[in-house]
Amino acid sequence: MDCVDIKEAVLRGESLSWEAAQHVAGCPVCSLALSEQQTTGSDESLFTDIRRAIDEERGVRAWLRSRSTNVRLTLGAGWALALVALVALLTPRTHYAPMPFAAVVVVLAVLSALGAVVLRLELHPLQAPEPSIGVVAACFAAVLVAPAVLAFAPVPQAALFDHYTEFSPPQAAFGCFFIGVMTGVLVVAGLRALDRRTSHSRTGVLVQAAAGGVAGNLALELHCPITRPSHIVFAHATVSLVLLALYEFLPRRRPA
Amino acid sequence: MRAPHLSSLDSGPREQALLARPTKTDEELMAAYLAGNTAAFRELFNRYGAVLERVMRHRLHRPEDARDLVQQTFLQLHRSRHDFRDGALLRPWLFTIALNMKREYFRRAGRRPESPLELDGHRDPGVAPRGHEQVEATEEVRFALGKIPEDQRDVIALHWLAGIPLPEVASLVGASLSAVKVRAHRGYAAMRHVLKGRRGNLDEA
């Protein structure tokens, strides 16, 4: 019989055997465990602080983040898809026709799958184990790399659309970049409203930048007809990086 | 479902009498809180507030940080209340939130877990003063916990300080029961060694 067995017996509410009592008498750990009684009961000032914090949970944001995780996931996904749809409706992609249907579906499917994973990580319930920094970093890297890799997939000659006649390549790149980043920023803002965390750790920032990056790239896929890899690498794939940089440079405010 | 606001409802004698029944489980209390009974939340705090503070404090130097994390844990319990499902157990739920809050605290600050209190003389505000022997015992516990490896320390903090059985500790730290048993055995042995050495030094002094 040792400390573990004795503690387990105490937890089960069993009285100590003679053998256990002998161990306790000679063991500094167990004798301390018995002399340092469990502190229970109320700490009034702490409870008052908790009560104040809970009473301050009012308004739309408090309502949103107190929804169940499934509802928050639905709201988060709905918000991101609504923004992507808005971009597609307001500035629809031209030159769709020569593009193979399968190529578009593959890009949208890959980005949507990444989006689902990232959203799940971002809105994961706090009563579940926290995703590790390695998993989160891998997801961010996937969001960064996936559009660039897909940009190098071969497309038929007829589907190639290299540049607009009315815009120079830098102008076209800036236009896409702006639309992608703005979509990402709005998605991040929505996700932050649904986020229950009380502060933003490195993992939280990475996941949110990845979520904004996925949404920005989905919107650009439905907006931009340019298939030139360099354009996609510099103007589309970098959206998540820019969102991450914005987190670094913008002043941080501790969320309520 | 209406969000219960704690100050908006007084715990009446009927609620208090209901809660006074010793058979009320954590899960029944959580269900009562979801139904708007704020006295149930108070009872959950009475059951777990001090235990959580003990678990937090063994890693943090400043008592106010430990109290802040306990406060955040209960705030998250409130925010997550609609995730609580029939048949779920509250205690692992609450302690997973607490451990996540603690990890987030260290990640956010880019800090390594701090050494436990090196007899810093701080006493938690709001906690009733305890006997000299008990204070010494607490200090010895923290000293010994600080001298053992981190994975063993987490297991022992949950098993000893929080009084959680090993199978539940295993699910909380994400390890198998046998691995957690090994950590506990080694950790307790290491603590015995530390405490014997410390007492020997004190006797010599």
Chai-1 contact restraints between the chains, C-beta under 6 A:
chainA,res_idxA,chainB,res_idxB,connection_type,confidence,min_distance_angstrom,max_distance_angstrom,comment,restraint_id
A,C3,B,Y188,contact,1.0,0.0,6.0,A-B,restraint_1
A,V4,B,A184,contact,1.0,0.0,6.0,A-B,restraint_2
A,V4,B,H185,contact,1.0,0.0,6.0,A-B,restraint_3
A,L11,B,G163,contact,1.0,0.0,6.0,A-B,restraint_4
A,L11,B,P165,contact,1.0,0.0,6.0,A-B,restraint_5
A,P28,B,R192,contact,1.0,0.0,6.0,A-B,restraint_6
A,P28,B,L195,contact,1.0,0.0,6.0,A-B,restraint_7
A,P28,B,K196,contact,1.0,0.0,6.0,A-B,restraint_8
A,V29,B,Y188,contact,1.0,0.0,6.0,A-B,restraint_9
A,V29,B,M191,contact,1.0,0.0,6.0,A-B,restraint_10
A,V29,B,R192,contact,1.0,0.0,6.0,A-B,restraint_11
A,L32,B,A137,contact,1.0,0.0,6.0,A-B,restraint_12
A,L32,B,E140,contact,1.0,0.0,6.0,A-B,restraint_13
A,L32,B,V141,contact,1.0,0.0,6.0,A-B,restraint_14
A,S35,B,A137,contact,1.0,0.0,6.0,A-B,restraint_15
A,E36,B,A137,contact,1.0,0.0,6.0,A-B,restraint_16
A,E36,B,T138,contact,1.0,0.0,6.0,A-B,restraint_17
A,E36,B,V141,contact,1.0,0.0,6.0,A-B,restraint_18
A,T39,B,A50,contact,1.0,0.0,6.0,A-B,restraint_19
A,T40,B,A50,contact,1.0,0.0,6.0,A-B,restraint_20
A,S42,B,N46,contact,1.0,0.0,6.0,A-B,restraint_21
A,D43,B,G49,contact,1.0,0.0,6.0,A-B,restraint_22
A,D43,B,G126,contact,1.0,0.0,6.0,A-B,restraint_23
A,D43,B,V127,contact,1.0,0.0,6.0,A-B,restraint_24
A,S45,B,G126,contact,1.0,0.0,6.0,A-B,restraint_25
A,L46,B,R67,contact,1.0,0.0,6.0,A-B,restraint_26
A,F47,B,F45,contact,1.0,0.0,6.0,A-B,restraint_27
A,D49,B,Q71,contact,1.0,0.0,6.0,A-B,restraint_28
A,I50,B,Q71,contact,1.0,0.0,6.0,A-B,restraint_29
A,I50,B,F74,contact,1.0,0.0,6.0,A-B,restraint_30
A,R51,B,L6,contact,1.0,0.0,6.0,A-B,restraint_31
A,A53,B,L75,contact,1.0,0.0,6.0,A-B,restraint_32
A,I54,B,L6,contact,1.0,0.0,6.0,A-B,restraint_33
A,I54,B,H78,contact,1.0,0.0,6.0,A-B,restraint_34
A,D55,B,H5,contact,1.0,0.0,6.0,A-B,restraint_35
A,D55,B,S7,contact,1.0,0.0,6.0,A-B,restraint_36
A,R65,B,R79,contact,1.0,0.0,6.0,A-B,restraint_37
A,S66,B,R79,contact,1.0,0.0,6.0,A-B,restraint_38
A,S68,B,H82,contact,1.0,0.0,6.0,A-B,restraint_39
A,S68,B,D83,contact,1.0,0.0,6.0,A-B,restraint_40
A,T69,B,D83,contact,1.0,0.0,6.0,A-B,restraint_41
A,P125,B,D83,contact,1.0,0.0,6.0,A-B,restraint_42
A,L126,B,Q76,contact,1.0,0.0,6.0,A-B,restraint_43
A,L126,B,I97,contact,1.0,0.0,6.0,A-B,restraint_44
A,L126,B,N100,contact,1.0,0.0,6.0,A-B,restraint_45
A,Q127,B,S80,contact,1.0,0.0,6.0,A-B,restraint_46
A,Q127,B,W93,contact,1.0,0.0,6.0,A-B,restraint_47
A,Q127,B,T96,contact,1.0,0.0,6.0,A-B,restraint_48
A,Q127,B,I97,contact,1.0,0.0,6.0,A-B,restraint_49
A,P129,B,G174,contact,1.0,0.0,6.0,A-B,restraint_50
A,E130,B,N100,contact,1.0,0.0,6.0,A-B,restraint_51
A,E130,B,R103,contact,1.0,0.0,6.0,A-B,restraint_52
A,R196,B,R79,contact,1.0,0.0,6.0,A-B,restraint_53
A,T198,B,Q72,contact,1.0,0.0,6.0,A-B,restraint_54
A,S199,B,R108,contact,1.0,0.0,6.0,A-B,restraint_55
A,S201,B,E104,contact,1.0,0.0,6.0,A-B,restraint_56
A,S201,B,R107,contact,1.0,0.0,6.0,A-B,restraint_57
A,S201,B,R108,contact,1.0,0.0,6.0,A-B,restraint_58
